[in-house]
Amino acid sequence: MSGVAIVTGAGSGIGRATALRLAADGYSVMCNDINGARAAIAADEIKAAGGQAAAIGGDVSREADVAALYAATLETFGACTLLVNNAGHVHQAKFVDLAPADFDRMFAVHVRGTFLCTRAVLPAMLAAGKGAIVNVASQLGQIGGVELSHYCGAKAAIIGMTKSLAREISKQGVRVNAVAPGPINTPLAMSLSPEWRKAKAAELPLGRFGEPEDIAATIAFLASDQAAIYVGQTLGPNSGDVML
Ligand SMILES: NC(=O)c1ccc[n+]([C@@H]2O[C@H](COP(=O)([O-])OP(=O)(O)OC[C@H]3O[C@@H](n4cnc5c(N)ncnc54)[C@H](O)[C@@H]3O)[C@@H](O)[C@H]2O)c1
């Protein structure tokens, strides 16, 4: 597999694993993260393993940062053929305690960030008549979660946006899909309360959380030609937590 991939939030967890996996599959990978130093470490790991990578810091919710990400990718590797909208954070609060600023930030990073990055890469993909976009949602966007209204709302919005864009552009050669992971062993999941994690692990049919590499494999599949007829789908690597 060859191509040029942008992975947002590539400095940690699922994004890092995805960047490494795509590079191993033959992609040139631009690693974005709001923590530029961590993005650079991921790119260095890829290069140390013989892959092609570069890094740029930036906040996906900021138009100027996304423009810089797109420009750096074009200049370094050429036109982006795969975008993985992965950057995100989690925050727990009872609905009545949810501050508007926390709500706005959640939607800015996840929904606006996905919109801005997609809008940046899409014209060139459409002009070329090929490309793939994989959005990282969450199973919590499908089933909801206690004290996670803003997170779940944002993830459900990403699923809706994925379906809508897929309906709009698939005939032009660009495929858009989403992945809705269950609980995965990353720093993000570790930031949720120990009570939540314990209860969640106990109820999983598989009996354990997934690993970032499990999600990277799903993303690599959705990006590949093997997924040629996957359009607007939301795949669920989730330890059996949600069965649709
Ligand atoms: N870990 C899970 O259980 C789980 C489950 C379902 C979905 N997800 C989703 O997977 C994605 C990756 O999460 P993770 O678990 O790997 O978390 P993580 O915290 O390990 O990694 C997220 C990365 O995104 C970066 N980031 C955050 N905000 C950003 C922004 N505005 N611009 C650019 N980069 C930003 C962070 O700095 C971090 O490096 C997120 O969208 C998350 O919601 C995670």
The ligand as an SDF file (V2000), in Angstrom:
LIG
                    3D

 44 48  0  0  0  0  0  0  0  0999 V2000
   -9.2360    4.9290   24.3360 N   0  0  0  0  0  0  0  0  0  0  0  0
  -10.5080    4.6040   24.1850 C   0  0  0  0  0  0  0  0  0  0  0  0
  -11.0620    3.8050   24.9670 O   0  0  0  0  0  0  0  0  0  0  0  0
  -11.3030    5.1880   23.0570 C   0  0  0  0  0  0  0  0  0  0  0  0
  -12.5520    4.6010   22.7620 C   0  0  0  0  0  0  0  0  0  0  0  0
  -13.3010    5.1200   21.7270 C   0  0  0  0  0  0  0  0  0  0  0  0
  -12.8440    6.1920   20.9980 C   0  0  0  0  0  0  0  0  0  0  0  0
  -11.6290    6.7460   21.3090 N   0  0  0  0  0  0  0  0  0  0  0  0
  -11.1980    7.8880   20.4950 C   0  0  0  0  0  0  0  0  0  0  0  0
   -9.9530    7.5860   19.9070 O   0  0  0  0  0  0  0  0  0  0  0  0
   -9.2630    8.7980   19.6380 C   0  0  0  0  0  0  0  0  0  0  0  0
   -7.8480    8.6860   20.1760 C   0  0  0  0  0  0  0  0  0  0  0  0
   -7.9310    8.5310   21.5840 O   0  0  0  0  0  0  0  0  0  0  0  0
   -6.8330    7.7690   22.4490 P   0  0  0  0  0  0  0  0  0  0  0  0
   -7.5490    6.8580   23.3520 O   0  0  0  0  0  0  0  0  0  0  0  0
   -5.7520    7.2710   21.5960 O   0  0  0  0  0  0  0  0  0  0  0  0
   -6.3470    8.9990   23.3620 O   0  0  0  0  0  0  0  0  0  0  0  0
   -4.8980    9.6010   23.6970 P   0  0  0  0  0  0  0  0  0  0  0  0
   -5.1480   10.6160   24.7350 O   0  0  0  0  0  0  0  0  0  0  0  0
   -3.9430    8.5020   23.9490 O   0  0  0  0  0  0  0  0  0  0  0  0
   -4.4880   10.3120   22.3180 O   0  0  0  0  0  0  0  0  0  0  0  0
   -5.1840   11.4120   21.8090 C   0  0  0  0  0  0  0  0  0  0  0  0
   -4.1910   12.3590   21.1620 C   0  0  0  0  0  0  0  0  0  0  0  0
   -4.9210   13.4290   20.5540 O   0  0  0  0  0  0  0  0  0  0  0  0
   -4.2300   14.6250   20.8150 C   0  0  0  0  0  0  0  0  0  0  0  0
   -5.1500   15.7630   20.7300 N   0  0  0  0  0  0  0  0  0  0  0  0
   -6.1210   16.0930   21.6110 C   0  0  0  0  0  0  0  0  0  0  0  0
   -6.7400   17.2040   21.2190 N   0  0  0  0  0  0  0  0  0  0  0  0
   -6.1590   17.5890   20.0560 C   0  0  0  0  0  0  0  0  0  0  0  0
   -6.3630   18.6580   19.1640 C   0  0  0  0  0  0  0  0  0  0  0  0
   -7.2840   19.6020   19.4170 N   0  0  0  0  0  0  0  0  0  0  0  0
   -5.5910   18.7370   18.0530 N   0  0  0  0  0  0  0  0  0  0  0  0
   -4.6380   17.8050   17.8000 C   0  0  0  0  0  0  0  0  0  0  0  0
   -4.3830   16.7910   18.6300 N   0  0  0  0  0  0  0  0  0  0  0  0
   -5.1330   16.6680   19.7450 C   0  0  0  0  0  0  0  0  0  0  0  0
   -3.6610   14.4420   22.2100 C   0  0  0  0  0  0  0  0  0  0  0  0
   -2.5970   15.3350   22.4850 O   0  0  0  0  0  0  0  0  0  0  0  0
   -3.2380   12.9870   22.1890 C   0  0  0  0  0  0  0  0  0  0  0  0
   -1.8910   12.8400   21.7800 O   0  0  0  0  0  0  0  0  0  0  0  0
  -10.0680    9.9210   20.2860 C   0  0  0  0  0  0  0  0  0  0  0  0
  -10.8470   10.5610   19.2930 O   0  0  0  0  0  0  0  0  0  0  0  0
  -10.9510    9.1730   21.2600 C   0  0  0  0  0  0  0  0  0  0  0  0
  -12.1250    9.8740   21.5440 O   0  0  0  0  0  0  0  0  0  0  0  0
  -10.8530    6.2660   22.3170 C   0  0  0  0  0  0  0  0  0  0  0  0
  1  2  1  0
  2  3  2  0
  2  4  1  0
  4  5  1  0
  4 44  2  0
  5  6  2  0
  6  7  1  0
  7  8  2  0
  8  9  1  0
  8 44  1  0
  9 10  1  0
  9 42  1  0
 10 11  1  0
 11 12  1  0
 11 40  1  0
 12 13  1  0
 13 14  1  0
 14 15  2  0
 14 16  1  0
 14 17  1  0
 17 18  1  0
 18 19  2  0
 18 20  1  0
 18 21  1  0
 21 22  1  0
 22 23  1  0
 23 24  1  0
 23 38  1  0
 24 25  1  0
 25 26  1  0
 25 36  1  0
 26 27  1  0
 26 35  1  0
 27 28  2  0
 28 29  1  0
 29 30  1  0
 29 35  2  0
 30 31  1  0
 30 32  2  0
 32 33  1  0
 33 34  2  0
 34 35  1  0
 36 37  1  0
 36 38  1  0
 38 39  1  0
 40 41  1  0
 40 42  1  0
 42 43  1  0
M  CHG  2   8   1  16  -1
M  END
$$$$
